Structures are given as C-alpha cells and as structure tokens.
Amino acid sequence: MSSEGSRVVVPRSFRLLEELERGEKGIGDGTVSYGMDDADDIYMQSWTGTIIGPQNTVHEGRIYQLKLFCGKDYPENPPSVRFQSRVNMTCVNPETGVVEPSMFPMLANWQREYTMEDILLSLKKEMSAPQNRKLHQPSEGNDDERMEQKDLVLRCAIL
C-alpha cells in the first residue's frame, strides 16, 4: 500500500506545544519572539508576540507587541492577530490594531502548515514592503494607553 498523498494530521494540542517550545528557544536573529500569555491556559489560546522593527525603515528600533488568539479551530483556521503597540501599516486597522485578514495575504490564504512564527516573520517583512517602510508612525505607545485616553475623553464629556 502506498502512502503517497496521505498525510498525518498533528492534533491541535501537540502542534501548539511544538510552537511553544520553538518560541521559547528563540527564533533566528532574535527580532521576532512569541510565547503564551498564561501558562495556566490549558487550551493554549492566548499568545503574545514581539517584533523588533526592521532596519532601514521607519520601524527601525521600535518594539511592537502583538496578541495572537488561537481559537479551538487552530491550525485549521488562522489565529486572530492584533497589535497592542501603535503601528501604521496598510494591513492593520488603525483604530483597533487588528491585522485585517483581507489585507494580509498570509491570513487570507491560510494553510494549516503556517505557524505563529510565520505570521510574525511575515508581518516584519511587510514592515519593509514599499507601501509600509516609510509610512508616518504614531507616537510610541500601546493600545491600552489609547483606550485609557478614549475613556478619559468619554468621562470628561459626560461630566
């Protein structure tokens, strides 16, 4: 019997454990990293990623924090990805920081073999793309600060 065309599907939990191990070891040149948000999360859904902006771009020297959420259908479907740090990129919603799947080819054309590492490396590469490499960037800060400022404005308006 030939095994051509058949493939072994690694269960979700094993796949995520492999990704966790790889993320903890560090990736390549150290400009991209990721790990779990909460070690007690038995479903391994909530992850944090970091990208150090690529050289010779407006992103150089900036450290970007991201949240990745792997639903129960991961890796069949992509995780949701959101920048916590403020960033101006064509594939990122400027209000929410969400990486828009329709604007980011890796998420739009998701394949089970892709990993969170692949997403982070692809986002870093996207920062160097002609449409993003020189875009004016907002002042450094994260989404939490942005939300606190919006809440403050709301409270002032109500008072």
C-alpha positions as CSV (number, residue, x, y, z in Angstrom):
1,M,0.0,0.0,0.0
2,S,1.4,3.4,-1.0
3,S,1.3,6.3,1.4
4,E,1.5,8.9,-1.4
5,G,-1.0,11.6,-0.9
6,S,-1.7,10.7,2.7
7,R,-0.5,12.9,5.5
8,V,-0.6,12.7,9.2
9,V,-2.6,15.5,10.9
10,V,-0.9,16.5,14.1
11,P,-3.5,17.2,16.8
12,R,-4.0,20.9,17.8
13,S,-2.5,20.5,21.3
14,F,0.6,18.8,20.0
15,R,1.0,21.5,17.3
16,L,0.7,24.3,19.9
17,L,3.2,22.5,22.2
18,E,5.7,22.4,19.3
19,E,5.1,26.1,18.7
20,L,5.5,26.9,22.3
21,E,8.8,25.0,22.5
22,R,10.1,26.7,19.4
23,G,9.0,30.1,20.6
24,E,10.8,29.6,24.0
25,K,14.0,28.7,22.2
26,G,14.1,32.0,20.3
27,I,13.8,32.4,16.5
28,G,16.5,33.3,14.1
29,D,18.2,36.7,14.7
30,G,16.0,37.4,17.8
31,T,14.0,40.2,16.2
32,V,10.8,38.1,16.5
33,S,9.6,36.2,19.5
34,Y,6.4,34.7,20.9
35,G,5.0,32.8,23.9
36,M,1.9,32.0,25.9
37,D,0.2,34.8,27.8
38,D,-0.9,32.5,30.6
39,A,0.9,29.2,31.5
40,D,-2.4,28.0,33.1
41,D,-4.4,28.3,29.9
42,I,-5.0,24.6,29.2
43,Y,-6.4,25.4,25.8
44,M,-3.3,27.4,24.8
45,Q,-5.4,30.1,23.1
46,S,-3.8,33.4,24.2
47,W,-0.3,34.3,23.0
48,T,1.9,37.3,22.9
49,G,4.3,38.2,20.1
50,T,7.0,40.7,19.7
51,I,8.6,42.2,16.6
52,I,11.6,44.5,16.6
53,G,11.2,46.8,13.6
54,P,13.4,46.1,10.6
55,Q,16.4,48.2,9.8
56,N,16.3,51.0,7.2
57,T,12.6,51.6,7.7
58,V,10.5,53.9,9.9
59,H,10.0,50.9,12.1
60,E,13.7,50.5,12.9
61,G,14.4,50.3,16.7
62,R,10.7,50.1,17.6
63,I,9.4,47.2,19.6
64,Y,5.9,46.1,18.7
65,Q,3.8,43.9,21.0
66,L,1.0,41.8,19.5
67,K,-1.7,39.5,20.8
68,L,-2.5,36.3,18.9
69,F,-5.6,34.3,19.8
70,C,-5.8,30.7,18.6
71,G,-9.4,29.6,18.6
72,K,-10.3,25.9,19.0
73,D,-10.2,25.5,15.2
74,Y,-6.5,26.5,15.0
75,P,-4.4,25.5,13.0
76,E,-7.2,24.7,10.5
77,N,-8.1,28.4,10.6
78,P,-5.7,31.3,11.4
79,P,-5.4,33.0,14.8
80,S,-6.7,36.5,15.2
81,V,-3.8,38.9,15.4
82,R,-3.8,42.4,17.0
83,F,-1.1,44.9,17.5
84,Q,-1.1,46.2,21.0
85,S,1.5,48.8,20.1
86,R,0.5,51.6,17.8
87,V,1.6,51.0,14.2
88,N,0.7,52.4,10.8
89,M,0.6,49.6,8.2
90,T,-1.7,49.0,5.3
91,C,-2.9,45.7,6.7
92,V,-3.6,46.9,10.2
93,N,-6.8,48.6,11.3
94,P,-5.6,52.0,12.8
95,E,-8.4,52.1,15.4
96,T,-8.3,48.6,16.8
97,G,-4.8,47.3,15.8
98,V,-6.3,44.2,14.3
99,V,-4.4,42.7,11.4
100,E,-7.1,42.6,8.7
101,P,-7.1,39.1,7.1
102,S,-8.3,40.5,3.7
103,M,-5.3,42.9,3.6
104,F,-2.7,40.4,4.8
105,P,-2.1,37.5,2.4
106,M,-0.9,35.0,4.9
107,L,-4.1,35.2,6.8
108,A,-6.3,35.5,3.7
109,N,-4.7,32.4,2.2
110,W,-4.2,30.5,5.4
111,Q,-2.7,27.0,5.3
112,R,-2.6,24.5,8.2
113,E,1.2,24.3,7.9
114,Y,1.6,28.0,8.7
115,T,2.6,28.9,12.3
116,M,2.5,31.9,14.6
117,E,6.3,32.3,13.9
118,D,5.4,32.5,10.1
119,I,2.8,35.2,10.9
120,L,5.3,37.3,12.9
121,L,8.1,37.0,10.3
122,S,5.6,37.9,7.5
123,L,4.4,41.0,9.4
124,K,8.1,42.0,9.9
125,K,8.7,41.5,6.2
126,E,5.5,43.6,5.5
127,M,7.0,46.4,7.5
128,S,9.8,46.5,4.9
129,A,7.4,46.5,1.9
130,P,7.4,49.7,-0.2
131,Q,3.9,50.6,1.0
132,N,4.8,50.4,4.7
133,R,8.5,51.2,5.0
134,K,8.2,55.0,5.0
135,L,4.6,55.4,6.4
136,H,4.5,58.0,9.2
137,Q,4.2,56.2,12.5
138,P,2.2,57.3,15.5
139,S,4.0,58.1,18.7
140,E,5.1,55.0,20.5
141,G,2.6,53.6,23.0
142,N,0.2,50.7,23.2
143,D,-3.5,50.2,22.7
144,D,-4.2,50.1,26.4
145,E,-3.0,53.7,26.7
146,R,-5.1,54.6,23.7
147,M,-8.2,53.1,25.3
148,E,-7.5,54.9,28.6
149,Q,-7.3,58.2,26.7
150,K,-10.6,57.5,24.9
151,D,-12.2,56.5,28.3
152,L,-10.9,59.8,29.8
153,V,-12.4,61.8,27.0
154,L,-15.7,60.0,27.4
155,R,-15.7,60.7,31.1
156,C,-14.9,64.4,30.6
157,A,-17.7,64.6,28.0
158,I,-20.2,63.0,30.4
159,L,-19.3,65.3,33.4
